[in-house]
Amino acid sequence: MNNFERRRDRFEMFDGMDSPALNLTFTLELPDFRPWCREEGLAPFHVLLCAVLRSTLKVENFRYRVLDGDVLRIDRLRPSFTVTNANNDVNFAQFEWTDDLREFVARGRAAGAAASAMTELNRFYRAMTPRECRDQVFITCIPWLDFTSIQHPTAALDNPDIPSIAWGKFRDAPGGRLQLPFSVQAHHGFVDGFHIHQLAQQIERELTGFMA
C-alpha cells in the first residue's frame, strides 16, 4: 500500500466528488493473435480476457478498491463477463481463476455457455460478500460495434472502485496487427490516464508472451 499512500491526497480529492469515475475510450492496437488462436484451438475472446485480467493485476493502481470507507489492495481476481442468451438479453458469467491459459479458456467457455443458456438473470453475485465483490473487474464485450464511447452503470455514483472494461469489434490493421475500441472506467483516485496507458502496454506483452 506504500504506492497508494503517495497518492492518498489525490484519492481524497477525487473521492469527495459526486462521481470520481474516470472513463476513457481509445483505439487499442495489438498483435493479431487470432491466427495463433485458431492454430491452438483457443477462443480469441477468452485469450484476450485472460490477457486483460492478468494485466490489471500487474498494473498496481488497478488493484485498489474501497470497502467500508477504507482502501484495500486485492491479491486475486474472480473472472466474470457478460454474455447474451437466446432472447438476446444480457447475463453474467463467472468462474474461478487459474494461471494456466488453456484451463482459463476452458473454464471461461463453460461459464459463458451456462450463463447463455439461462433465461433468468444469473444471481451468483447475490451470494458474494462485499469483500468478495472487490475481487472483480467488470468485463463486457460488444463485438458487433466499433464504438467510440460507453457509459457503464455503477451501483453507487460516488463509488466506482471496481474497474469496468469493455471492448468492441476487431478490425485488421497493417503489419500483422489488429485494432479494437477499448474502454476503461475506474476510480480516478486510483487510476490516471497514464495507468490506462500502462494497462494497454501490458495487455500487448501478455498476448506476445502467450504466442512465444
CYANA upper distance limits for C-alpha pairs under 8 A (distance plus 0.5 A):
  1 MET  CA      5 GLU  CA      6.85
  1 MET  CA     72 LEU  CA      8.39
  1 MET  CA     73 ARG  CA      7.51
  2 ASN  CA      6 ARG  CA      7.14
  3 ASN  CA      7 ARG  CA      7.66
  4 PHE  CA      8 ARG  CA      6.58
  4 PHE  CA     61 ASN  CA      8.30
  4 PHE  CA    190 PHE  CA      8.14
  7 ARG  CA     11 PHE  CA      6.86
  7 ARG  CA    189 GLY  CA      8.36
  7 ARG  CA    190 PHE  CA      8.41
  8 ARG  CA     12 GLU  CA      6.61
  8 ARG  CA    189 GLY  CA      8.28
  9 ASP  CA     13 MET  CA      6.75
 10 ARG  CA     14 PHE  CA      6.76
 10 ARG  CA    189 GLY  CA      6.11
 11 PHE  CA     15 ASP  CA      6.18
 11 PHE  CA    188 HIS  CA      7.75
 11 PHE  CA    189 GLY  CA      4.16
 11 PHE  CA    190 PHE  CA      6.90
 12 GLU  CA     16 GLY  CA      6.60
 12 GLU  CA    189 GLY  CA      7.51
 13 MET  CA     17 MET  CA      7.68
 13 MET  CA    189 GLY  CA      7.92
 14 PHE  CA     19 SER  CA      8.43
 14 PHE  CA     20 PRO  CA      5.60
 14 PHE  CA    188 HIS  CA      6.74
 14 PHE  CA    189 GLY  CA      5.81
 15 ASP  CA     19 SER  CA      8.14
 15 ASP  CA     20 PRO  CA      6.04
 15 ASP  CA    158 ASP  CA      7.72
 15 ASP  CA    159 ASN  CA      8.24
 15 ASP  CA    188 HIS  CA      8.46
 15 ASP  CA    189 GLY  CA      6.77
 16 GLY  CA     20 PRO  CA      8.02
 17 MET  CA    158 ASP  CA      7.59
 18 ASP  CA    157 LEU  CA      7.43
 18 ASP  CA    158 ASP  CA      5.90
 19 SER  CA    157 LEU  CA      6.02
 19 SER  CA    158 ASP  CA      5.19
 19 SER  CA    159 ASN  CA      7.80
 19 SER  CA    160 PRO  CA      8.37
 20 PRO  CA    158 ASP  CA      6.75
 20 PRO  CA    159 ASN  CA      7.68
 20 PRO  CA    160 PRO  CA      7.59
 20 PRO  CA    187 HIS  CA      6.17
 20 PRO  CA    188 HIS  CA      6.11
 20 PRO  CA    189 GLY  CA      7.50
 21 ALA  CA    158 ASP  CA      8.45
 21 ALA  CA    159 ASN  CA      8.43
 21 ALA  CA    160 PRO  CA      6.42
 21 ALA  CA    185 GLN  CA      7.00
 21 ALA  CA    186 ALA  CA      6.07
 21 ALA  CA    187 HIS  CA      5.28
 21 ALA  CA    188 HIS  CA      6.08
 22 LEU  CA    184 VAL  CA      8.40
 22 LEU  CA    185 GLN  CA      5.99
 22 LEU  CA    186 ALA  CA      5.89
 22 LEU  CA    187 HIS  CA      6.50
 22 LEU  CA    188 HIS  CA      5.69
 22 LEU  CA    191 VAL  CA      8.17
 22 LEU  CA    192 ASP  CA      8.11
 23 ASN  CA    151 GLN  CA      8.17
 23 ASN  CA    183 SER  CA      7.65
 23 ASN  CA    184 VAL  CA      6.26
 23 ASN  CA    185 GLN  CA      4.76
 23 ASN  CA    186 ALA  CA      7.17
 24 LEU  CA    149 SER  CA      8.27
 24 LEU  CA    183 SER  CA      6.10
 24 LEU  CA    184 VAL  CA      5.95
 24 LEU  CA    185 GLN  CA      6.97
 24 LEU  CA    193 GLY  CA      8.34
 25 THR  CA    148 THR  CA      6.95
 25 THR  CA    149 SER  CA      6.10
 25 THR  CA    150 ILE  CA      7.93
 25 THR  CA    181 PRO  CA      7.40
 25 THR  CA    182 PHE  CA      6.04
 25 THR  CA    183 SER  CA      4.60
 25 THR  CA    184 VAL  CA      6.95
 26 PHE  CA    148 THR  CA      7.82
 26 PHE  CA    181 PRO  CA      6.32
 26 PHE  CA    182 PHE  CA      5.96
 26 PHE  CA    183 SER  CA      6.92
 27 THR  CA    179 GLN  CA      6.86
 27 THR  CA    180 LEU  CA      6.11
 27 THR  CA    181 PRO  CA      5.22
 27 THR  CA    182 PHE  CA      6.46
 28 LEU  CA    179 GLN  CA      6.07
 28 LEU  CA    180 LEU  CA      5.91
 28 LEU  CA    181 PRO  CA      6.61
 28 LEU  CA    182 PHE  CA      6.39
 28 LEU  CA    200 ALA  CA      7.51
 29 GLU  CA    177 ARG  CA      7.31
 29 GLU  CA    178 LEU  CA      6.24
 29 GLU  CA    179 GLN  CA      4.95
 29 GLU  CA    180 LEU  CA      7.18
 30 LEU  CA    177 ARG  CA      6.18
 30 LEU  CA    178 LEU  CA      5.99
 30 LEU  CA    179 GLN  CA      6.87
 30 LEU  CA    204 GLU  CA      6.29
 31 PRO  CA    176 GLY  CA      6.86
 31 PRO  CA    177 ARG  CA      4.95
 31 PRO  CA    178 LEU  CA      6.59
 31 PRO  CA    204 GLU  CA      7.60
 31 PRO  CA    207 LEU  CA      8.11
 31 PRO  CA    208 THR  CA      7.88
 32 ASP  CA    172 ASP  CA      8.49
 32 ASP  CA    176 GLY  CA      6.22
 32 ASP  CA    177 ARG  CA      5.13
 32 ASP  CA    178 LEU  CA      5.60
 33 PHE  CA     37 CYS  CA      6.76
 33 PHE  CA     44 PRO  CA      8.00
 33 PHE  CA    207 LEU  CA      7.72
 33 PHE  CA    211 MET  CA      8.15
 34 ARG  CA     38 ARG  CA      6.77
 34 ARG  CA     44 PRO  CA      6.54
 35 PRO  CA     39 GLU  CA      6.83
 36 TRP  CA     40 GLU  CA      6.67
 36 TRP  CA    211 MET  CA      7.45
 37 CYS  CA     41 GLY  CA      6.27
 37 CYS  CA     42 LEU  CA      5.33
 37 CYS  CA     43 ALA  CA      6.86
 37 CYS  CA     44 PRO  CA      6.52
 37 CYS  CA     47 VAL  CA      8.42
 38 ARG  CA     42 LEU  CA      6.83
 38 ARG  CA     43 ALA  CA      8.22
 42 LEU  CA     46 HIS  CA      8.24
 42 LEU  CA     47 VAL  CA      7.60
 42 LEU  CA    102 ARG  CA      8.01
 42 LEU  CA    105 VAL  CA      7.47
 43 ALA  CA     47 VAL  CA      6.83
 43 ALA  CA    105 VAL  CA      7.56
 44 PRO  CA     48 LEU  CA      6.60
 45 PHE  CA     49 LEU  CA      6.54
 46 HIS  CA     50 CYS  CA      6.61
 46 HIS  CA    104 PHE  CA      8.21
 46 HIS  CA    105 VAL  CA      5.86
 46 HIS  CA    108 GLY  CA      7.06
 46 HIS  CA    109 ARG  CA      7.96
 47 VAL  CA     51 ALA  CA      6.85
 47 VAL  CA    101 LEU  CA      7.88
 47 VAL  CA    105 VAL  CA      7.07
 47 VAL  CA    207 LEU  CA      8.46
 48 LEU  CA     52 VAL  CA      6.55
 48 LEU  CA    207 LEU  CA      7.95
 49 LEU  CA     53 LEU  CA      6.64
 50 CYS  CA     54 ARG  CA      6.50
 50 CYS  CA    101 LEU  CA      7.68
 50 CYS  CA    104 PHE  CA      7.66
 50 CYS  CA    105 VAL  CA      8.33
 51 ALA  CA     55 SER  CA      6.59
 51 ALA  CA    203 ILE  CA      5.98
 51 ALA  CA    204 GLU  CA      8.49
 51 ALA  CA    206 GLU  CA      5.87
 51 ALA  CA    207 LEU  CA      6.66
 52 VAL  CA     56 THR  CA      6.86
 52 VAL  CA    203 ILE  CA      6.13
 53 LEU  CA     57 LEU  CA      7.12
 53 LEU  CA     77 LEU  CA      8.17
 53 LEU  CA     79 PRO  CA      8.16
 53 LEU  CA    137 VAL  CA      8.09
 54 ARG  CA     58 LYS  CA      6.99
 54 ARG  CA    203 ILE  CA      8.47
 54 ARG  CA    206 GLU  CA      8.14
 55 SER  CA     59 VAL  CA      6.71
 55 SER  CA    199 LEU  CA      6.57
 55 SER  CA    202 GLN  CA      6.04
 55 SER  CA    203 ILE  CA      6.22
 55 SER  CA    206 GLU  CA      7.84
 56 THR  CA     60 GLU  CA      8.04
 56 THR  CA     62 PHE  CA      5.97
 56 THR  CA     63 ARG  CA      7.48
 56 THR  CA    199 LEU  CA      7.20
 57 LEU  CA     62 PHE  CA      7.24
 57 LEU  CA     63 ARG  CA      6.67
 57 LEU  CA     75 ASP  CA      8.22
 57 LEU  CA     76 ARG  CA      8.12
 57 LEU  CA     77 LEU  CA      8.49
 58 LYS  CA    202 GLN  CA      8.29
 59 VAL  CA     63 ARG  CA      7.96
 59 VAL  CA    195 HIS  CA      7.70
 59 VAL  CA    198 GLN  CA      7.43
 59 VAL  CA    199 LEU  CA      6.84
 59 VAL  CA    202 GLN  CA      8.44
 60 GLU  CA     64 TYR  CA      8.15
 61 ASN  CA    190 PHE  CA      6.05
 61 ASN  CA    191 VAL  CA      6.25
 61 ASN  CA    195 HIS  CA      7.49
 62 PHE  CA    163 PRO  CA      7.80
 62 PHE  CA    186 ALA  CA      8.48
 62 PHE  CA    190 PHE  CA      7.66
 62 PHE  CA    191 VAL  CA      7.30
 63 ARG  CA     73 ARG  CA      5.86
 63 ARG  CA     74 ILE  CA      5.83
 63 ARG  CA     75 ASP  CA      7.98
 64 TYR  CA     71 VAL  CA      7.16
 64 TYR  CA     72 LEU  CA      6.20
 64 TYR  CA     73 ARG  CA      5.12
 64 TYR  CA     74 ILE  CA      6.95
 64 TYR  CA    161 ASP  CA      8.01
 64 TYR  CA    190 PHE  CA      7.20
 65 ARG  CA     71 VAL  CA      6.15
 65 ARG  CA     72 LEU  CA      5.87
 65 ARG  CA     73 ARG  CA      6.78
 65 ARG  CA     74 ILE  CA      7.81
 65 ARG  CA    134 ARG  CA      6.94
 65 ARG  CA    161 ASP  CA      5.72
 65 ARG  CA    162 ILE  CA      6.96
 66 VAL  CA     70 ASP  CA      6.02
 66 VAL  CA     71 VAL  CA      5.09
 66 VAL  CA     72 LEU  CA      6.70
 66 VAL  CA    159 ASN  CA      8.26
 66 VAL  CA    161 ASP  CA      6.53
 67 LEU  CA     71 VAL  CA      6.91
 67 LEU  CA     72 LEU  CA      7.70
 67 LEU  CA    130 PRO  CA      8.07
 67 LEU  CA    131 ARG  CA      7.62
 74 ILE  CA    134 ARG  CA      7.90
 74 ILE  CA    135 ASP  CA      6.84
 75 ASP  CA    135 ASP  CA      8.45
 76 ARG  CA    135 ASP  CA      6.71
 77 LEU  CA     97 TRP  CA      7.17
 77 LEU  CA    135 ASP  CA      5.28
 77 LEU  CA    136 GLN  CA      5.98
 77 LEU  CA    137 VAL  CA      8.00
 78 ARG  CA     94 GLN  CA      7.70
 78 ARG  CA     95 PHE  CA      7.17
 78 ARG  CA     96 GLU  CA      6.41
 78 ARG  CA     97 TRP  CA      6.39
 78 ARG  CA    135 ASP  CA      6.10
 78 ARG  CA    136 GLN  CA      5.79
 78 ARG  CA    137 VAL  CA      8.37
 79 PRO  CA     94 GLN  CA      6.21
 79 PRO  CA     95 PHE  CA      6.27
 79 PRO  CA     96 GLU  CA      7.12
 79 PRO  CA     97 TRP  CA      6.81
 79 PRO  CA    136 GLN  CA      6.97
 79 PRO  CA    137 VAL  CA      7.74
 80 SER  CA     92 PHE  CA      7.42
 80 SER  CA     93 ALA  CA      5.84
 80 SER  CA     94 GLN  CA      4.66
 80 SER  CA     95 PHE  CA      7.08
 80 SER  CA    136 GLN  CA      7.71
 80 SER  CA    137 VAL  CA      7.86
 80 SER  CA    138 PHE  CA      7.12
 80 SER  CA    139 ILE  CA      7.01
 81 PHE  CA     92 PHE  CA      6.32
 81 PHE  CA     93 ALA  CA      5.90
 81 PHE  CA     94 GLN  CA      7.19
 81 PHE  CA    138 PHE  CA      7.02
 81 PHE  CA    139 ILE  CA      5.19
 81 PHE  CA    140 THR  CA      6.06
 81 PHE  CA    141 CYS  CA      8.47
 82 THR  CA     90 VAL  CA      7.02
 82 THR  CA     91 ASN  CA      6.15
 82 THR  CA     92 PHE  CA      5.16
 82 THR  CA     93 ALA  CA      6.64
 82 THR  CA    139 ILE  CA      7.14
 82 THR  CA    140 THR  CA      5.68
 82 THR  CA    141 CYS  CA      7.62
 83 VAL  CA     90 VAL  CA      6.19
 83 VAL  CA     91 ASN  CA      5.77
 83 VAL  CA     92 PHE  CA      6.56
 83 VAL  CA     93 ALA  CA      7.48
 83 VAL  CA    112 GLY  CA      6.98
 83 VAL  CA    115 ALA  CA      7.52
 83 VAL  CA    116 SER  CA      6.60
 83 VAL  CA    140 THR  CA      8.44
 84 THR  CA     88 ASN  CA      5.59
 84 THR  CA     89 ASP  CA      5.75
 84 THR  CA     90 VAL  CA      5.08
 84 THR  CA     91 ASN  CA      6.37
 84 THR  CA    116 SER  CA      6.21
 85 ASN  CA     89 ASP  CA      6.04
 85 ASN  CA     90 VAL  CA      7.06
 85 ASN  CA     91 ASN  CA      7.40
 85 ASN  CA    115 ALA  CA      7.84
 85 ASN  CA    116 SER  CA      4.71
 85 ASN  CA    117 ALA  CA      6.50
 85 ASN  CA    118 MET  CA      7.12
 85 ASN  CA    119 THR  CA      7.27
 86 ALA  CA    116 SER  CA      7.47
 86 ALA  CA    117 ALA  CA      7.56
 86 ALA  CA    119 THR  CA      8.11
 87 ASN  CA    119 THR  CA      8.05
 91 ASN  CA    115 ALA  CA      6.69
 91 ASN  CA    116 SER  CA      7.33
 91 ASN  CA    118 MET  CA      8.46
 91 ASN  CA    121 LEU  CA      6.34
 91 ASN  CA    122 ASN  CA      6.77
 92 PHE  CA    112 GLY  CA      8.37
 92 PHE  CA    115 ALA  CA      6.66
 92 PHE  CA    121 LEU  CA      8.02
 92 PHE  CA    122 ASN  CA      6.47
 93 ALA  CA    108 GLY  CA      8.46
 93 ALA  CA    111 ALA  CA      5.89
 93 ALA  CA    112 GLY  CA      5.83
 93 ALA  CA    114 ALA  CA      8.13
 93 ALA  CA    115 ALA  CA      5.93
 93 ALA  CA    122 ASN  CA      8.10
 94 GLN  CA    108 GLY  CA      8.12
 94 GLN  CA    111 ALA  CA      6.55
 94 GLN  CA    112 GLY  CA      8.30
 94 GLN  CA    124 PHE  CA      8.45
 95 PHE  CA    107 ARG  CA      6.96
 95 PHE  CA    108 GLY  CA      7.03
 95 PHE  CA    111 ALA  CA      6.67
 96 GLU  CA    107 ARG  CA      8.12
 97 TRP  CA    104 PHE  CA      7.41
 98 THR  CA    103 GLU  CA      7.26
 98 THR  CA    104 PHE  CA      6.12
 99 ASP  CA    103 GLU  CA      8.48
 99 ASP  CA    104 PHE  CA      7.52
100 ASP  CA    104 PHE  CA      6.47
101 LEU  CA    105 VAL  CA      6.68
102 ARG  CA    106 ALA  CA      6.69
103 GLU  CA    107 ARG  CA      6.55
104 PHE  CA    108 GLY  CA      6.53
105 VAL  CA    109 ARG  CA      6.56
106 ALA  CA    110 ALA  CA      6.73
107 ARG  CA    111 ALA  CA      6.61
108 GLY  CA    112 GLY  CA      6.53
109 ARG  CA    113 ALA  CA      6.59
110 ALA  CA    114 ALA  CA      6.72
111 ALA  CA    115 ALA  CA      6.71
112 GLY  CA    116 SER  CA      6.50
113 ALA  CA    117 ALA  CA      6.75
114 ALA  CA    118 MET  CA      7.34
115 ALA  CA    122 ASN  CA      7.20
118 MET  CA    122 ASN  CA      7.85
123 ARG  CA    127 ALA  CA      8.18
124 PHE  CA    128 MET  CA      7.75
125 TYR  CA    133 CYS  CA      8.07
128 MET  CA    132 GLU  CA      6.14
128 MET  CA    133 CYS  CA      6.61
129 THR  CA    133 CYS  CA      6.76
130 PRO  CA    134 ARG  CA      7.29
131 ARG  CA    135 ASP  CA      7.88
132 GLU  CA    136 GLN  CA      8.44
134 ARG  CA    162 ILE  CA      6.95
136 GLN  CA    162 ILE  CA      7.20
136 GLN  CA    163 PRO  CA      8.48
137 VAL  CA    162 ILE  CA      6.41
137 VAL  CA    163 PRO  CA      5.76
137 VAL  CA    164 SER  CA      6.44
137 VAL  CA    165 ILE  CA      7.80
138 PHE  CA    162 ILE  CA      7.61
138 PHE  CA    163 PRO  CA      6.70
138 PHE  CA    164 SER  CA      5.02
138 PHE  CA    165 ILE  CA      6.62
139 ILE  CA    164 SER  CA      6.49
139 ILE  CA    165 ILE  CA      5.54
139 ILE  CA    166 ALA  CA      6.28
140 THR  CA    165 ILE  CA      7.00
140 THR  CA    166 ALA  CA      5.27
140 THR  CA    167 TRP  CA      7.33
141 CYS  CA    166 ALA  CA      5.93
141 CYS  CA    167 TRP  CA      5.53
141 CYS  CA    168 GLY  CA      6.22
142 ILE  CA    166 ALA  CA      7.91
142 ILE  CA    167 TRP  CA      6.71
142 ILE  CA    168 GLY  CA      5.06
142 ILE  CA    169 LYS  CA      7.24
143 PRO  CA    167 TRP  CA      7.90
143 PRO  CA    168 GLY  CA      5.05
143 PRO  CA    169 LYS  CA      4.79
143 PRO  CA    170 PHE  CA      7.75
144 TRP  CA    168 GLY  CA      7.26
144 TRP  CA    169 LYS  CA      6.06
145 LEU  CA    168 GLY  CA      6.15
145 LEU  CA    169 LYS  CA      5.77
146 ASP  CA    168 GLY  CA      6.19
146 ASP  CA    169 LYS  CA      5.66
146 ASP  CA    170 PHE  CA      8.34
146 ASP  CA    180 LEU  CA      7.65
146 ASP  CA    181 PRO  CA      6.56
147 PHE  CA    168 GLY  CA      7.13
147 PHE  CA    181 PRO  CA      6.67
148 THR  CA    181 PRO  CA      7.24
149 SER  CA    183 SER  CA      7.76
150 ILE  CA    183 SER  CA      7.62
152 HIS  CA    164 SER  CA      7.51
152 HIS  CA    185 GLN  CA      8.00
154 THR  CA    159 ASN  CA      8.14
154 THR  CA    160 PRO  CA      6.69
155 ALA  CA    159 ASN  CA      8.27
155 ALA  CA    160 PRO  CA      8.39
156 ALA  CA    160 PRO  CA      7.49
159 ASN  CA    187 HIS  CA      7.99
160 PRO  CA    185 GLN  CA      8.48
160 PRO  CA    186 ALA  CA      6.71
160 PRO  CA    187 HIS  CA      5.95
161 ASP  CA    186 ALA  CA      6.75
161 ASP  CA    187 HIS  CA      5.62
162 ILE  CA    186 ALA  CA      7.23
162 ILE  CA    187 HIS  CA      8.15
163 PRO  CA    184 VAL  CA      7.62
163 PRO  CA    185 GLN  CA      6.07
163 PRO  CA    186 ALA  CA      5.03
163 PRO  CA    187 HIS  CA      7.74
164 SER  CA    184 VAL  CA      6.42
164 SER  CA    185 GLN  CA      5.50
164 SER  CA    186 ALA  CA      7.03
165 ILE  CA    182 PHE  CA      7.96
165 ILE  CA    183 SER  CA      6.05
165 ILE  CA    184 VAL  CA      5.17
165 ILE  CA    185 GLN  CA      6.84
166 ALA  CA    182 PHE  CA      6.31
166 ALA  CA    183 SER  CA      5.56
166 ALA  CA    184 VAL  CA      7.20
167 TRP  CA    180 LEU  CA      7.21
167 TRP  CA    181 PRO  CA      5.95
167 TRP  CA    182 PHE  CA      4.89
167 TRP  CA    183 SER  CA      6.69
168 GLY  CA    180 LEU  CA      6.41
168 GLY  CA    181 PRO  CA      5.77
168 GLY  CA    182 PHE  CA      7.21
169 LYS  CA    180 LEU  CA      6.25
169 LYS  CA    181 PRO  CA      7.40
170 PHE  CA    178 LEU  CA      7.07
170 PHE  CA    179 GLN  CA      6.31
170 PHE  CA    180 LEU  CA      5.33
170 PHE  CA    181 PRO  CA      8.37
171 ARG  CA    178 LEU  CA      6.15
171 ARG  CA    179 GLN  CA      5.81
171 ARG  CA    180 LEU  CA      6.79
172 ASP  CA    176 GLY  CA      8.43
172 ASP  CA    177 ARG  CA      7.01
172 ASP  CA    178 LEU  CA      5.15
172 ASP  CA    179 GLN  CA      6.86
173 ALA  CA    177 ARG  CA      5.42
173 ALA  CA    178 LEU  CA      5.22
173 ALA  CA    179 GLN  CA      6.66
174 PRO  CA    178 LEU  CA      8.22
184 VAL  CA    196 ILE  CA      7.83
186 ALA  CA    190 PHE  CA      8.10
186 ALA  CA    191 VAL  CA      6.83
187 HIS  CA    191 VAL  CA      6.55
188 HIS  CA    192 ASP  CA      6.48
191 VAL  CA    195 HIS  CA      6.36
191 VAL  CA    196 ILE  CA      7.80
192 ASP  CA    196 ILE  CA      7.24
193 GLY  CA    197 HIS  CA      6.86
194 PHE  CA    198 GLN  CA      6.80
195 HIS  CA    199 LEU  CA      6.65
196 ILE  CA    200 ALA  CA      6.79
197 HIS  CA    201 GLN  CA      6.87
198 GLN  CA    202 GLN  CA      6.66
199 LEU  CA    203 ILE  CA      6.70
200 ALA  CA    204 GLU  CA      7.12
201 GLN  CA    205 ARG  CA      6.96
202 GLN  CA    206 GLU  CA      6.64
203 ILE  CA    207 LEU  CA      6.82
204 GLU  CA    208 THR  CA      6.60
205 ARG  CA    209 GLY  CA      6.58
206 GLU  CA    210 PHE  CA      6.81
207 LEU  CA    211 MET  CA      7.00
208 THR  CA    212 ALA  CA      6.70
